[in-house]
Amino acid sequence: MRTVNVTLPNGEKRKMWQDRLQKVYRDFAEFEDYCRIYSIAFRLGFKSSAAAWKKNPTIRGSVYPSDFAVVK
């Protein structure tokens, strides 16, 4: 994964990782487990984990689930 420096809307600077969704998780089962715990697919704007997995967007995140976002 690539590391990027991001400035949050509140002005805080944070290091985050960035990569295609399917490169971040070992397989769909692992992604689905994280979605159940942290609602990642919903946070990324998808209605289901399957829809997010199929689209395979470039995403960015950190150790804070609230940082997860699709990179546009």
C-alpha positions in Angstrom: 0.0 0.0 0.0 1.0 3.5 -0.7 1.3 6.1 2.2 -0.2 9.5 1.6 -0.3 12.7 3.7 -3.9 14.0 4.0 -5.2 17.2 5.6 -8.6 16.6 7.2 -11.4 19.2 7.1 -10.5 20.3 10.6 -6.9 21.1 9.5 -5.3 18.1 11.2 -2.7 16.4 9.1 -2.6 12.6 9.1 -0.7 9.8 7.3 -3.0 7.3 5.6 -2.7 4.4 3.3 -4.2 4.3 -0.2 -4.8 1.4 -2.6 -7.4 -0.6 -4.5 -9.9 -2.2 -2.2 -9.1 -5.7 -3.3 -5.4 -5.2 -2.5 -6.1 -4.0 1.0 -8.0 -7.2 2.1 -6.8 -10.8 1.6 -10.1 -11.9 0.1 -13.8 -11.1 0.0 -14.5 -13.0 3.2 -12.0 -10.9 5.2 -13.5 -7.7 3.7 -17.0 -8.8 4.6 -16.0 -9.5 8.2 -14.5 -6.0 8.5 -17.7 -4.6 7.0 -19.8 -6.4 9.6 -17.7 -4.9 12.4 -16.9 -1.4 11.1 -19.6 -0.8 8.3 -16.8 -0.1 5.8 -18.9 -0.6 2.7 -21.5 1.8 4.0 -18.7 4.3 5.0 -17.4 4.1 1.4 -20.9 4.8 0.1 -22.0 1.3 -1.0 -25.2 -0.5 -0.1 -23.4 -3.8 0.4 -20.0 -5.3 0.8 -20.5 -7.2 -2.4 -21.1 -4.0 -4.4 -18.0 -2.4 -3.0 -15.9 -5.5 -3.7 -17.2 -5.7 -7.3 -16.5 -2.0 -8.0 -13.0 -2.3 -6.4 -12.5 1.5 -5.9 -9.3 3.1 -4.8 -9.7 3.8 -1.1 -7.9 5.6 1.6 -7.8 5.0 5.3 -6.0 4.7 8.6 -6.4 3.0 11.9 -9.5 5.2 12.4 -12.5 3.7 10.6 -13.9 7.2 10.2 -11.0 8.0 7.8 -12.1 5.4 5.2 -13.1 7.0 2.0 -13.2 6.4 -1.8 -10.4 8.5 -3.5 -11.9 10.5 -6.4 
